[in-house]
Amino acid sequence: MPSQKPRQLSHLQAQLAQLTANMADLESLMRMTAGQAQDMRGLGGYAGAMFMAASKVLGEETVKGGDGEAGTAGSREQDK
């Protein structure tokens, strides 16, 4: 029984070293993920701005084109 204790302590020390290394890796990955989350937030803002701009442009075309299909056909012929 007493001879097992040093072996068990050595095993626990190795596991603790592995856990410490894994925690360092996790910290690094969490920092990277936090940075990527900020970047995604910025991309979301750009995407929202593009959608709002597209909505404004399409809304103006609808107002200029009149109602429905006739306005669309007329604007296509003007583009030629």
PDB file with SEQRES, HELIX, SHEET and CRYST1 records, atoms N, CA, C and O in Angstrom:
SEQRES   1 A   80  MET PRO SER GLN LYS PRO ARG GLN LEU SER HIS LEU GLN          
SEQRES   2 A   80  ALA GLN LEU ALA GLN LEU THR ALA ASN MET ALA ASP LEU          
SEQRES   3 A   80  GLU SER LEU MET ARG MET THR ALA GLY GLN ALA GLN ASP          
SEQRES   4 A   80  MET ARG GLY LEU GLY GLY TYR ALA GLY ALA MET PHE MET          
SEQRES   5 A   80  ALA ALA SER LYS VAL LEU GLY GLU GLU THR VAL LYS GLY          
SEQRES   6 A   80  GLY ASP GLY GLU ALA GLY THR ALA GLY SER ARG GLU GLN          
SEQRES   7 A   80  ASP LYS                                                      
HELIX    1 AA1 GLN A    4  GLY A   65  1                                  62    
HELIX    2 AA2 GLY A   68  ASP A   79  1                                  12    
CRYST1    1.000    1.000    1.000  90.00  90.00  90.00 P 1           1          
ATOM      1  N   MET A   1       0.806  -1.201   0.000  1.00  0.00           N  
ATOM      2  CA  MET A   1       0.000   0.000   0.000  1.00  0.00           C  
ATOM      3  C   MET A   1       0.856   1.275   0.000  1.00  0.00           C  
ATOM      4  O   MET A   1       0.618   2.166  -0.815  1.00  0.00           O  
ATOM      5  N   PRO A   2       1.846   1.380   0.896  1.00  0.00           N  
ATOM      6  CA  PRO A   2       2.648   2.606   0.912  1.00  0.00           C  
ATOM      7  C   PRO A   2       3.427   2.818  -0.383  1.00  0.00           C  
ATOM      8  O   PRO A   2       3.734   3.963  -0.716  1.00  0.00           O  
ATOM      9  N   SER A   3       3.758   1.761  -1.126  1.00  0.00           N  
ATOM     10  CA  SER A   3       4.511   1.914  -2.373  1.00  0.00           C  
ATOM     11  C   SER A   3       3.642   2.497  -3.495  1.00  0.00           C  
ATOM     12  O   SER A   3       4.172   3.016  -4.478  1.00  0.00           O  
ATOM     13  N   GLN A   4       2.345   2.416  -3.359  1.00  0.00           N  
ATOM     14  CA  GLN A   4       1.453   2.959  -4.387  1.00  0.00           C  
ATOM     15  C   GLN A   4       1.319   4.476  -4.282  1.00  0.00           C  
ATOM     16  O   GLN A   4       1.029   5.144  -5.275  1.00  0.00           O  
ATOM     17  N   LYS A   5       1.525   5.016  -3.102  1.00  0.00           N  
ATOM     18  CA  LYS A   5       1.304   6.446  -2.898  1.00  0.00           C  
ATOM     19  C   LYS A   5       2.216   7.307  -3.783  1.00  0.00           C  
ATOM     20  O   LYS A   5       1.713   8.228  -4.427  1.00  0.00           O  
ATOM     21  N   PRO A   6       3.522   7.058  -3.848  1.00  0.00           N  
ATOM     22  CA  PRO A   6       4.351   7.884  -4.742  1.00  0.00           C  
ATOM     23  C   PRO A   6       3.932   7.764  -6.215  1.00  0.00           C  
ATOM     24  O   PRO A   6       3.961   8.748  -6.954  1.00  0.00           O  
ATOM     25  N   ARG A   7       3.550   6.577  -6.628  1.00  0.00           N  
ATOM     26  CA  ARG A   7       3.100   6.382  -8.006  1.00  0.00           C  
ATOM     27  C   ARG A   7       1.817   7.168  -8.270  1.00  0.00           C  
ATOM     28  O   ARG A   7       1.668   7.788  -9.323  1.00  0.00           O  
ATOM     29  N   GLN A   8       0.897   7.139  -7.314  1.00  0.00           N  
ATOM     30  CA  GLN A   8      -0.352   7.883  -7.466  1.00  0.00           C  
ATOM     31  C   GLN A   8      -0.089   9.386  -7.486  1.00  0.00           C  
ATOM     32  O   GLN A   8      -0.693  10.119  -8.269  1.00  0.00           O  
ATOM     33  N   LEU A   9       0.819   9.840  -6.617  1.00  0.00           N  
ATOM     34  CA  LEU A   9       1.150  11.267  -6.597  1.00  0.00           C  
ATOM     35  C   LEU A   9       1.803  11.692  -7.912  1.00  0.00           C  
ATOM     36  O   LEU A   9       1.534  12.780  -8.422  1.00  0.00           O  
ATOM     37  N   SER A  10       2.651  10.839  -8.449  1.00  0.00           N  
ATOM     38  CA  SER A  10       3.283  11.133  -9.733  1.00  0.00           C  
ATOM     39  C   SER A  10       2.235  11.206 -10.842  1.00  0.00           C  
ATOM     40  O   SER A  10       2.294  12.077 -11.710  1.00  0.00           O  
ATOM     41  N   HIS A  11       1.281  10.287 -10.801  1.00  0.00           N  
ATOM     42  CA  HIS A  11       0.204  10.291 -11.790  1.00  0.00           C  
ATOM     43  C   HIS A  11      -0.643  11.556 -11.658  1.00  0.00           C  
ATOM     44  O   HIS A  11      -1.004  12.169 -12.662  1.00  0.00           O  
ATOM     45  N   LEU A  12      -0.956  11.942 -10.432  1.00  0.00           N  
ATOM     46  CA  LEU A  12      -1.735  13.167 -10.212  1.00  0.00           C  
ATOM     47  C   LEU A  12      -0.964  14.395 -10.683  1.00  0.00           C  
ATOM     48  O   LEU A  12      -1.551  15.323 -11.238  1.00  0.00           O  
ATOM     49  N   GLN A  13       0.339  14.401 -10.464  1.00  0.00           N  
ATOM     50  CA  GLN A  13       1.156  15.527 -10.912  1.00  0.00           C  
ATOM     51  C   GLN A  13       1.135  15.629 -12.440  1.00  0.00           C  
ATOM     52  O   GLN A  13       1.042  16.727 -12.990  1.00  0.00           O  
ATOM     53  N   ALA A  14       1.221  14.498 -13.115  1.00  0.00           N  
ATOM     54  CA  ALA A  14       1.160  14.496 -14.581  1.00  0.00           C  
ATOM     55  C   ALA A  14      -0.207  14.977 -15.069  1.00  0.00           C  
ATOM     56  O   ALA A  14      -0.295  15.732 -16.037  1.00  0.00           O  
ATOM     57  N   GLN A  15      -1.259  14.542 -14.403  1.00  0.00           N  
ATOM     58  CA  GLN A  15      -2.602  14.986 -14.788  1.00  0.00           C  
ATOM     59  C   GLN A  15      -2.771  16.483 -14.554  1.00  0.00           C  
ATOM     60  O   GLN A  15      -3.395  17.172 -15.361  1.00  0.00           O  
ATOM     61  N   LEU A  16      -2.215  16.989 -13.453  1.00  0.00           N  
ATOM     62  CA  LEU A  16      -2.296  18.419 -13.164  1.00  0.00           C  
ATOM     63  C   LEU A  16      -1.535  19.223 -14.213  1.00  0.00           C  
ATOM     64  O   LEU A  16      -1.990  20.285 -14.635  1.00  0.00           O  
ATOM     65  N   ALA A  17      -0.386  18.722 -14.631  1.00  0.00           N  
ATOM     66  CA  ALA A  17       0.372  19.406 -15.680  1.00  0.00           C  
ATOM     67  C   ALA A  17      -0.425  19.437 -16.981  1.00  0.00           C  
ATOM     68  O   ALA A  17      -0.447  20.458 -17.669  1.00  0.00           O  
ATOM     69  N   GLN A  18      -1.073  18.336 -17.321  1.00  0.00           N  
ATOM     70  CA  GLN A  18      -1.896  18.288 -18.532  1.00  0.00           C  
ATOM     71  C   GLN A  18      -3.081  19.238 -18.419  1.00  0.00           C  
ATOM     72  O   GLN A  18      -3.430  19.923 -19.381  1.00  0.00           O  
ATOM     73  N   LEU A  19      -3.697  19.278 -17.244  1.00  0.00           N  
ATOM     74  CA  LEU A  19      -4.819  20.185 -17.019  1.00  0.00           C  
ATOM     75  C   LEU A  19      -4.376  21.638 -17.155  1.00  0.00           C  
ATOM     76  O   LEU A  19      -5.086  22.452 -17.745  1.00  0.00           O  
ATOM     77  N   THR A  20      -3.215  21.962 -16.616  1.00  0.00           N  
ATOM     78  CA  THR A  20      -2.692  23.327 -16.716  1.00  0.00           C  
ATOM     79  C   THR A  20      -2.451  23.706 -18.177  1.00  0.00           C  
ATOM     80  O   THR A  20      -2.779  24.815 -18.597  1.00  0.00           O  
ATOM     81  N   ALA A  21      -1.880  22.784 -18.944  1.00  0.00           N  
ATOM     82  CA  ALA A  21      -1.650  23.046 -20.370  1.00  0.00           C  
ATOM     83  C   ALA A  21      -2.971  23.225 -21.110  1.00  0.00           C  
ATOM     84  O   ALA A  21      -3.096  24.113 -21.953  1.00  0.00           O  
ATOM     85  N   ASN A  22      -3.947  22.394 -20.802  1.00  0.00           N  
ATOM     86  CA  ASN A  22      -5.262  22.508 -21.448  1.00  0.00           C  
ATOM     87  C   ASN A  22      -5.946  23.820 -21.089  1.00  0.00           C  
ATOM     88  O   ASN A  22      -6.609  24.428 -21.929  1.00  0.00           O  
ATOM     89  N   MET A  23      -5.788  24.258 -19.842  1.00  0.00           N  
ATOM     90  CA  MET A  23      -6.390  25.529 -19.424  1.00  0.00           C  
ATOM     91  C   MET A  23      -5.728  26.702 -20.145  1.00  0.00           C  
ATOM     92  O   MET A  23      -6.403  27.665 -20.509  1.00  0.00           O  
ATOM     93  N   ALA A  24      -4.419  26.627 -20.351  1.00  0.00           N  
ATOM     94  CA  ALA A  24      -3.728  27.681 -21.103  1.00  0.00           C  
ATOM     95  C   ALA A  24      -4.233  27.724 -22.547  1.00  0.00           C  
ATOM     96  O   ALA A  24      -4.455  28.802 -23.098  1.00  0.00           O  
ATOM     97  N   ASP A  25      -4.414  26.551 -23.156  1.00  0.00           N  
ATOM     98  CA  ASP A  25      -4.967  26.493 -24.514  1.00  0.00           C  
ATOM     99  C   ASP A  25      -6.380  27.064 -24.554  1.00  0.00           C  
ATOM    100  O   ASP A  25      -6.732  27.802 -25.474  1.00  0.00           O  
ATOM    101  N   LEU A  26      -7.184  26.720 -23.557  1.00  0.00           N  
ATOM    102  CA  LEU A  26      -8.556  27.217 -23.494  1.00  0.00           C  
ATOM    103  C   LEU A  26      -8.574  28.738 -23.367  1.00  0.00           C  
ATOM    104  O   LEU A  26      -9.378  29.411 -24.012  1.00  0.00           O  
ATOM    105  N   GLU A  27      -7.684  29.277 -22.534  1.00  0.00           N  
ATOM    106  CA  GLU A  27      -7.625  30.730 -22.373  1.00  0.00           C  
ATOM    107  C   GLU A  27      -7.283  31.407 -23.698  1.00  0.00           C  
ATOM    108  O   GLU A  27      -7.881  32.421 -24.059  1.00  0.00           O  
ATOM    109  N   SER A  28      -6.321  30.839 -24.415  1.00  0.00           N  
ATOM    110  CA  SER A  28      -5.937  31.389 -25.715  1.00  0.00           C  
ATOM    111  C   SER A  28      -7.109  31.344 -26.695  1.00  0.00           C  
ATOM    112  O   SER A  28      -7.370  32.315 -27.405  1.00  0.00           O  
ATOM    113  N   LEU A  29      -7.804  30.222 -26.728  1.00  0.00           N  
ATOM    114  CA  LEU A  29      -8.949  30.087 -27.632  1.00  0.00           C  
ATOM    115  C   LEU A  29     -10.085  31.027 -27.250  1.00  0.00           C  
ATOM    116  O   LEU A  29     -10.773  31.556 -28.123  1.00  0.00           O  
ATOM    117  N   MET A  30     -10.284  31.238 -25.954  1.00  0.00           N  
ATOM    118  CA  MET A  30     -11.342  32.151 -25.514  1.00  0.00           C  
ATOM    119  C   MET A  30     -11.016  33.588 -25.905  1.00  0.00           C  
ATOM    120  O   MET A  30     -11.905  34.343 -26.299  1.00  0.00           O  
ATOM    121  N   ARG A  31      -9.746  33.966 -25.797  1.00  0.00           N  
ATOM    122  CA  ARG A  31      -9.350  35.314 -26.226  1.00  0.00           C  
ATOM    123  C   ARG A  31      -9.590  35.490 -27.726  1.00  0.00           C  
ATOM    124  O   ARG A  31     -10.089  36.526 -28.166  1.00  0.00           O  
ATOM    125  N   MET A  32      -9.233  34.474 -28.500  1.00  0.00           N  
ATOM    126  CA  MET A  32      -9.447  34.529 -29.943  1.00  0.00           C  
ATOM    127  C   MET A  32     -10.939  34.603 -30.258  1.00  0.00           C  
ATOM    128  O   MET A  32     -11.351  35.367 -31.131  1.00  0.00           O  
ATOM    129  N   THR A  33     -11.742  33.824 -29.559  1.00  0.00           N  
ATOM    130  CA  THR A  33     -13.188  33.823 -29.784  1.00  0.00           C  
ATOM    131  C   THR A  33     -13.793  35.180 -29.439  1.00  0.00           C  
ATOM    132  O   THR A  33     -14.685  35.663 -30.136  1.00  0.00           O  
ATOM    133  N   ALA A  34     -13.304  35.793 -28.362  1.00  0.00           N  
ATOM    134  CA  ALA A  34     -13.810  37.116 -27.989  1.00  0.00           C  
ATOM    135  C   ALA A  34     -13.500  38.137 -29.082  1.00  0.00           C  
ATOM    136  O   ALA A  34     -14.342  38.971 -29.415  1.00  0.00           O  
ATOM    137  N   GLY A  35     -12.295  38.070 -29.634  1.00  0.00           N  
ATOM    138  CA  GLY A  35     -11.949  38.969 -30.735  1.00  0.00           C  
ATOM    139  C   GLY A  35     -12.812  38.723 -31.956  1.00  0.00           C  
ATOM    140  O   GLY A  35     -13.249  39.668 -32.612  1.00  0.00           O  
ATOM    141  N   GLN A  36     -13.059  37.464 -32.263  1.00  0.00           N  
ATOM    142  CA  GLN A  36     -13.897  37.135 -33.413  1.00  0.00           C  
ATOM    143  C   GLN A  36     -15.334  37.586 -33.195  1.00  0.00           C  
ATOM    144  O   GLN A  36     -16.009  37.985 -34.144  1.00  0.00           O  
ATOM    145  N   ALA A  37     -15.806  37.526 -31.955  1.00  0.00           N  
ATOM    146  CA  ALA A  37     -17.169  37.990 -31.664  1.00  0.00           C  
ATOM    147  C   ALA A  37     -17.281  39.489 -31.928  1.00  0.00           C  
ATOM    148  O   ALA A  37     -18.292  39.953 -32.457  1.00  0.00           O  
ATOM    149  N   GLN A  38     -16.248  40.246 -31.561  1.00  0.00           N  
ATOM    150  CA  GLN A  38     -16.259  41.685 -31.846  1.00  0.00           C  
ATOM    151  C   GLN A  38     -16.256  41.932 -33.360  1.00  0.00           C  
ATOM    152  O   GLN A  38     -16.959  42.812 -33.856  1.00  0.00           O  
ATOM    153  N   ASP A  39     -15.460  41.148 -34.078  1.00  0.00           N  
ATOM    154  CA  ASP A  39     -15.422  41.292 -35.538  1.00  0.00           C  
ATOM    155  C   ASP A  39     -16.774  40.947 -36.161  1.00  0.00           C  
ATOM    156  O   ASP A  39     -17.219  41.617 -37.093  1.00  0.00           O  
ATOM    157  N   MET A  40     -17.422  39.907 -35.651  1.00  0.00           N  
ATOM    158  CA  MET A  40     -18.744  39.528 -36.156  1.00  0.00           C  
ATOM    159  C   MET A  40     -19.759  40.637 -35.892  1.00  0.00           C  
ATOM    160  O   MET A  40     -20.655  40.874 -36.702  1.00  0.00           O  
ATOM    161  N   ARG A  41     -19.612  41.311 -34.759  1.00  0.00           N  
ATOM    162  CA  ARG A  41     -20.501  42.426 -34.457  1.00  0.00           C  
ATOM    163  C   ARG A  41     -20.332  43.529 -35.505  1.00  0.00           C  
ATOM    164  O   ARG A  41     -21.310  44.105 -35.980  1.00  0.00           O  
ATOM    165  N   GLY A  42     -19.075  43.811 -35.855  1.00  0.00           N  
ATOM    166  CA  GLY A  42     -18.822  44.805 -36.893  1.00  0.00           C  
ATOM    167  C   GLY A  42     -19.394  44.388 -38.238  1.00  0.00           C  
ATOM    168  O   GLY A  42     -19.986  45.203 -38.945  1.00  0.00           O  
ATOM    169  N   LEU A  43     -19.220  43.120 -38.591  1.00  0.00           N  
ATOM    170  CA  LEU A  43     -19.778  42.629 -39.853  1.00  0.00           C  
ATOM    171  C   LEU A  43     -21.298  42.713 -39.852  1.00  0.00           C  
ATOM    172  O   LEU A  43     -21.909  43.000 -40.881  1.00  0.00           O  
ATOM    173  N   GLY A  44     -21.904  42.464 -38.701  1.00  0.00           N  
ATOM    174  CA  GLY A  44     -23.358  42.589 -38.597  1.00  0.00           C  
ATOM    175  C   GLY A  44     -23.811  44.010 -38.871  1.00  0.00           C  
ATOM    176  O   GLY A  44     -24.832  44.233 -39.522  1.00  0.00           O  
ATOM    177  N   GLY A  45     -23.046  44.972 -38.372  1.00  0.00           N  
ATOM    178  CA  GLY A  45     -23.364  46.376 -38.640  1.00  0.00           C  
ATOM    179  C   GLY A  45     -23.277  46.701 -40.121  1.00  0.00           C  
ATOM    180  O   GLY A  45     -24.146  47.380 -40.669  1.00  0.00           O  
ATOM    181  N   TYR A  46     -22.216  46.209 -40.771  1.00  0.00           N  
ATOM    182  CA  TYR A  46     -22.079  46.435 -42.211  1.00  0.00           C  
ATOM    183  C   TYR A  46     -23.222  45.786 -42.983  1.00  0.00           C  
ATOM    184  O   TYR A  46     -23.780  46.393 -43.897  1.00  0.00           O  
ATOM    185  N   ALA A  47     -23.569  44.566 -42.621  1.00  0.00           N  
ATOM    186  CA  ALA A  47     -24.651  43.865 -43.312  1.00  0.00           C  
ATOM    187  C   ALA A  47     -25.970  44.610 -43.119  1.00  0.00           C  
ATOM    188  O   ALA A  47     -26.750  44.749 -44.061  1.00  0.00           O  
ATOM    189  N   GLY A  48     -26.217  45.085 -41.908  1.00  0.00           N  
ATOM    190  CA  GLY A  48     -27.432  45.852 -41.652  1.00  0.00           C  
ATOM    191  C   GLY A  48     -27.476  47.124 -42.480  1.00  0.00           C  
ATOM    192  O   GLY A  48     -28.523  47.491 -43.013  1.00  0.00           O  
ATOM    193  N   ALA A  49     -26.334  47.797 -42.589  1.00  0.00           N  
ATOM    194  CA  ALA A  49     -26.275  49.016 -43.392  1.00  0.00           C  
ATOM    195  C   ALA A  49     -26.547  48.715 -44.863  1.00  0.00           C  
ATOM    196  O   ALA A  49     -27.231  49.480 -45.543  1.00  0.00           O  
ATOM    197  N   MET A  50     -26.012  47.602 -45.347  1.00  0.00           N  
ATOM    198  CA  MET A  50     -26.253  47.227 -46.743  1.00  0.00           C  
ATOM    199  C   MET A  50     -27.734  46.915 -46.982  1.00  0.00           C  
ATOM    200  O   MET A  50     -28.300  47.303 -48.005  1.00  0.00           O  
ATOM    201  N   PHE A  51     -28.349  46.218 -46.037  1.00  0.00           N  
ATOM    202  CA  PHE A  51     -29.777  45.921 -46.178  1.00  0.00           C  
ATOM    203  C   PHE A  51     -30.607  47.204 -46.161  1.00  0.00           C  
ATOM    204  O   PHE A  51     -31.554  47.344 -46.935  1.00  0.00           O  
ATOM    205  N   MET A  52     -30.254  48.136 -45.280  1.00  0.00           N  
ATOM    206  CA  MET A  52     -31.010  49.389 -45.223  1.00  0.00           C  
ATOM    207  C   MET A  52     -30.821  50.192 -46.505  1.00  0.00           C  
ATOM    208  O   MET A  52     -31.769  50.792 -47.012  1.00  0.00           O  
ATOM    209  N   ALA A  53     -29.585  50.204 -47.034  1.00  0.00           N  
ATOM    210  CA  ALA A  53     -29.337  50.927 -48.282  1.00  0.00           C  
ATOM    211  C   ALA A  53     -30.098  50.281 -49.438  1.00  0.00           C  
ATOM    212  O   ALA A  53     -30.693  50.978 -50.259  1.00  0.00           O  
ATOM    213  N   ALA A  54     -30.079  48.957 -49.502  1.00  0.00           N  
ATOM    214  CA  ALA A  54     -30.809  48.261 -50.566  1.00  0.00           C  
ATOM    215  C   ALA A  54     -32.303  48.519 -50.446  1.00  0.00           C  
ATOM    216  O   ALA A  54     -32.988  48.704 -51.452  1.00  0.00           O  
ATOM    217  N   SER A  55     -32.802  48.531 -49.235  1.00  0.00           N  
ATOM    218  CA  SER A  55     -34.222  48.792 -49.026  1.00  0.00           C  
ATOM    219  C   SER A  55     -34.584  50.198 -49.489  1.00  0.00           C  
ATOM    220  O   SER A  55     -35.633  50.412 -50.095  1.00  0.00           O  
ATOM    221  N   LYS A  56     -33.705  51.152 -49.197  1.00  0.00           N  
ATOM    222  CA  LYS A  56     -33.974  52.526 -49.610  1.00  0.00           C  
ATOM    223  C   LYS A  56     -33.969  52.640 -51.135  1.00  0.00           C  
ATOM    224  O   LYS A  56     -34.848  53.278 -51.714  1.00  0.00           O  
ATOM    225  N   VAL A  57     -32.982  52.025 -51.781  1.00  0.00           N  
ATOM    226  CA  VAL A  57     -32.897  52.081 -53.243  1.00  0.00           C  
ATOM    227  C   VAL A  57     -34.101  51.399 -53.874  1.00  0.00           C  
ATOM    228  O   VAL A  57     -34.717  51.952 -54.784  1.00  0.00           O  
ATOM    229  N   LEU A  58     -34.442  50.210 -53.403  1.00  0.00           N  
ATOM    230  CA  LEU A  58     -35.587  49.496 -53.969  1.00  0.00           C  
ATOM    231  C   LEU A  58     -36.883  50.231 -53.683  1.00  0.00           C  
ATOM    232  O   LEU A  58     -37.798  50.215 -54.507  1.00  0.00           O  
ATOM    233  N   GLY A  59     -36.974  50.870 -52.539  1.00  0.00           N  
ATOM    234  CA  GLY A  59     -38.167  51.643 -52.218  1.00  0.00           C  
ATOM    235  C   GLY A  59     -38.327  52.830 -53.143  1.00  0.00           C  
ATOM    236  O   GLY A  59     -39.444  53.149 -53.550  1.00  0.00           O  
ATOM    237  N   GLU A  60     -37.217  53.497 -53.485  1.00  0.00           N  
ATOM    238  CA  GLU A  60     -37.278  54.634 -54.401  1.00  0.00           C  
ATOM    239  C   GLU A  60     -37.670  54.178 -55.801  1.00  0.00           C  
ATOM    240  O   GLU A  60     -38.424  54.872 -56.482  1.00  0.00           O  
ATOM    241  N   GLU A  61     -37.171  53.025 -56.243  1.00  0.00           N  
ATOM    242  CA  GLU A  61     -37.543  52.508 -57.564  1.00  0.00           C  
ATOM    243  C   GLU A  61     -39.026  52.183 -57.623  1.00  0.00           C  
ATOM    244  O   GLU A  61     -39.672  52.411 -58.646  1.00  0.00           O  
ATOM    245  N   THR A  62     -39.567  51.658 -56.544  1.00  0.00           N  
ATOM    246  CA  THR A  62     -40.985  51.315 -56.510  1.00  0.00           C  
ATOM    247  C   THR A  62     -41.832  52.577 -56.606  1.00  0.00           C  
ATOM    248  O   THR A  62     -42.846  52.591 -57.303  1.00  0.00           O  
ATOM    249  N   VAL A  63     -41.424  53.637 -55.910  1.00  0.00           N  
ATOM    250  CA  VAL A  63     -42.182  54.885 -55.942  1.00  0.00           C  
ATOM    251  C   VAL A  63     -42.112  55.506 -57.332  1.00  0.00           C  
ATOM    252  O   VAL A  63     -43.126  55.986 -57.840  1.00  0.00           O  
ATOM    253  N   LYS A  64     -40.936  55.507 -57.958  1.00  0.00           N  
ATOM    254  CA  LYS A  64     -40.781  56.093 -59.292  1.00  0.00           C  
ATOM    255  C   LYS A  64     -41.486  55.266 -60.360  1.00  0.00           C  
ATOM    256  O   LYS A  64     -42.026  55.815 -61.321  1.00  0.00           O  
ATOM    257  N   GLY A  65     -41.480  53.943 -60.192  1.00  0.00           N  
ATOM    258  CA  GLY A  65     -42.007  53.044 -61.213  1.00  0.00           C  
ATOM    259  C   GLY A  65     -43.521  52.982 -61.263  1.00  0.00           C  
ATOM    260  O   GLY A  65     -44.067  52.388 -62.192  1.00  0.00           O  
ATOM    261  N   GLY A  66     -44.201  53.549 -60.335  1.00  0.00           N  
ATOM    262  CA  GLY A  66     -45.652  53.456 -60.321  1.00  0.00           C  
ATOM    263  C   GLY A  66     -46.092  52.195 -59.627  1.00  0.00           C  
ATOM    264  O   GLY A  66     -45.507  51.795 -58.620  1.00  0.00           O  
ATOM    265  N   ASP A  67     -47.135  51.554 -60.166  1.00  0.00           N  
ATOM    266  CA  ASP A  67     -47.640  50.372 -59.480  1.00  0.00           C  
ATOM    267  C   ASP A  67     -47.311  49.120 -60.262  1.00  0.00           C  
ATOM    268  O   ASP A  67     -47.667  48.985 -61.433  1.00  0.00           O  
ATOM    269  N   GLY A  68     -46.631  48.215 -59.603  1.00  0.00           N  
ATOM    270  CA  GLY A  68     -46.469  46.846 -60.065  1.00  0.00           C  
ATOM    271  C   GLY A  68     -45.630  46.649 -61.301  1.00  0.00           C  
ATOM    272  O   GLY A  68     -44.594  47.290 -61.476  1.00  0.00           O  
ATOM    273  N   GLU A  69     -46.094  45.743 -62.173  1.00  0.00           N  
ATOM    274  CA  GLU A  69     -45.331  45.222 -63.307  1.00  0.00           C  
ATOM    275  C   GLU A  69     -45.129  46.278 -64.389  1.00  0.00           C  
ATOM    276  O   GLU A  69     -44.073  46.311 -65.020  1.00  0.00           O  
ATOM    277  N   ALA A  70     -46.105  47.128 -64.613  1.00  0.00           N  
ATOM    278  CA  ALA A  70     -45.994  48.125 -65.678  1.00  0.00           C  
ATOM    279  C   ALA A  70     -44.821  49.061 -65.410  1.00  0.00           C  
ATOM    280  O   ALA A  70     -44.087  49.412 -66.332  1.00  0.00           O  
ATOM    281  N   GLY A  71     -44.643  49.457 -64.184  1.00  0.00           N  
ATOM    282  CA  GLY A  71     -43.535  50.339 -63.829  1.00  0.00           C  
ATOM    283  C   GLY A  71     -42.200  49.654 -64.006  1.00  0.00           C  
ATOM    284  O   GLY A  71     -41.226  50.285 -64.415  1.00  0.00           O  
ATOM    285  N   THR A  72     -42.146  48.392 -63.707  1.00  0.00           N  
ATOM    286  CA  THR A  72     -40.898  47.647 -63.840  1.00  0.00           C  
ATOM    287  C   THR A  72     -40.524  47.509 -65.311  1.00  0.00           C  
ATOM    288  O   THR A  72     -39.358  47.674 -65.667  1.00  0.00           O  
ATOM    289  N   ALA A  73     -41.494  47.209 -66.168  1.00  0.00           N  
ATOM    290  CA  ALA A  73     -41.223  47.068 -67.596  1.00  0.00           C  
ATOM    291  C   ALA A  73     -40.782  48.405 -68.178  1.00  0.00           C  
ATOM    292  O   ALA A  73     -39.871  48.448 -69.005  1.00  0.00           O  
ATOM    293  N   GLY A  74     -41.406  49.479 -67.763  1.00  0.00           N  
ATOM    294  CA  GLY A  74     -41.030  50.800 -68.246  1.00  0.00           C  
ATOM    295  C   GLY A  74     -39.616  51.169 -67.850  1.00  0.00           C  
ATOM    296  O   GLY A  74     -38.877  51.744 -68.649  1.00  0.00           O  
ATOM    297  N   SER A  75     -39.239  50.850 -66.648  1.00  0.00           N  
ATOM    298  CA  SER A  75     -37.887  51.186 -66.212  1.00  0.00           C  
ATOM    299  C   SER A  75     -36.859  50.313 -66.912  1.00  0.00           C  
ATOM    300  O   SER A  75     -35.723  50.745 -67.113  1.00  0.00           O  
ATOM    301  N   ARG A  76     -37.232  49.088 -67.291  1.00  0.00           N  
ATOM    302  CA  ARG A  76     -36.306  48.221 -68.032  1.00  0.00           C  
ATOM    303  C   ARG A  76     -36.057  48.790 -69.430  1.00  0.00           C  
ATOM    304  O   ARG A  76     -34.933  48.739 -69.929  1.00  0.00           O  
ATOM    305  N   GLU A  77     -37.093  49.328 -70.057  1.00  0.00           N  
ATOM    306  CA  GLU A  77     -36.914  49.878 -71.396  1.00  0.00           C  
ATOM    307  C   GLU A  77     -36.088  51.146 -71.341  1.00  0.00           C  
ATOM    308  O   GLU A  77     -35.368  51.447 -72.293  1.00  0.00           O  
ATOM    309  N   GLN A  78     -36.169  51.897 -70.255  1.00  0.00           N  
ATOM    310  CA  GLN A  78     -35.351  53.092 -70.111  1.00  0.00           C  
ATOM    311  C   GLN A  78     -33.884  52.723 -69.953  1.00  0.00           C  
ATOM    312  O   GLN A  78     -33.007  53.482 -70.364  1.00  0.00           O  
ATOM    313  N   ASP A  79     -33.608  51.556 -69.359  1.00  0.00           N  
ATOM    314  CA  ASP A  79     -32.236  51.122 -69.140  1.00  0.00           C  
ATOM    315  C   ASP A  79     -31.540  50.737 -70.442  1.00  0.00           C  
ATOM    316  O   ASP A  79     -30.310  50.741 -70.497  1.00  0.00           O  
ATOM    317  N   LYS A  80     -32.295  50.404 -71.497  1.00  0.00           N  
ATOM    318  CA  LYS A  80     -31.707  49.916 -72.764  1.00  0.00           C  
ATOM    319  C   LYS A  80     -31.001  50.993 -73.533  1.00  0.00           C  
ATOM    320  O   LYS A  80     -30.463  50.732 -74.609  1.00  0.00           O  
TER     321      LYS A  80                                                      
END                                                                             
